[in-house]
């Protein structure tokens, strides 16, 4: 009797830390079910991916992302260029692996291309808070905050004419609604029912990963052992915003650092989103009561923070909710504005959206957190229950993914 082939998935992720972080619990749960996984990603994800039990493959080892396009903005457009330029090479590599299914982060358009060419079932995990795809596309065009390089247009043509993506465009990472299953990295309470029908079959998975360290409460207090009576302020805006506009990041964080320095009852930590900051940049932000780090373990910081000044990226928002930390919202990109508005409506965040930002704006927001702390934390406790519920329902989502492989 022939041996039964072990079920096999290939996974693709865009080169951004937040993107592969939200894929980790899915990978871990699939590996526990005996699924073989080859995970194509950037080398910075290697350690975390292998810890889930998946096999890491450096998709960029022999494929420089900047060869086809180093000019298109925002950065996700370059994933379109990458997919068109390297598609044939990657399709051949994956075909040799004989997978049963493709799972990809929505920004990693190469996953869609591989699935179409090899006629494989496809699962897509949305890379951020889910908003109406066409509204996002229209808003980006209206703001005129993009640049499409010639190489990107060339890749769009290849994707349409050679690789089975008839709706390919520089923005098809936003408008892709044709997967066999779309996973939303949030509890259902963060996604209106009217939106769920836009992208076909939907499952909710959340983004928090208790088994990956979220549940621990014995980590060292990075604010200092003597900070218990102080307002412990953590400020961090993720990684992508630094790639797109480092000058703006420095300007905003300098104002925040000045506001924290002026408050004797504050102890602050600023994260630079894994940016290799110069000595001058670090010095510009450091204050007697403010620590600045190029990279910091956000989960460990949130276990002791009193407030989180955040861009309301998807991971950051739900990590704050899981740890019961009130947020001060200062979004930068389109879906972050939507998620920030939702958090304000839920009563778990305070707005900080004025531009240009001033020290008074920051001080006012921190004082509001102080005065409304009990109310904020009560509403955060309710929202955390949503996070816990979606985690408990994950086995059913894994069942749906596995069923697509038959």
Secondary structure, 3 states (H helix, E strand, C coil): CCCCCCCEEEEECCCCHHHHHHHHHHHHHHHHCCCEEEEEECHHHHHHHHHCCCEEEECCCCCCHHHHCCCCECCHHHHHHHHHHHHHHHHHHHHHHCCCEEEEECCCHHHHHHHHHHCCEEEEECCCCCCCHHHHHHHHHHHCCCECCHHHHHHHHHHHHCCCCCCCCCCHHHHCCCCCEEEECCCHHHCCHHHHHHHCCEEECCCCCHHHCCCCCCCCCCCCCCCCCCEEEEEECCCHHHHHCHHHHHHHHHHHHHHHHCCCCEEEEEECCCCCCCHHHHHHHCECCEEEECCCCHHHHHCCCCEEEECCCHHHHHHHHHCCCEEEECCCCHHHHHHHHHHHHHCCEEECCCCCCCHHHHHHHHHHHHHCHHHHHHHHHHHHHHHHHHHHCHHHHHHHHHHCCC
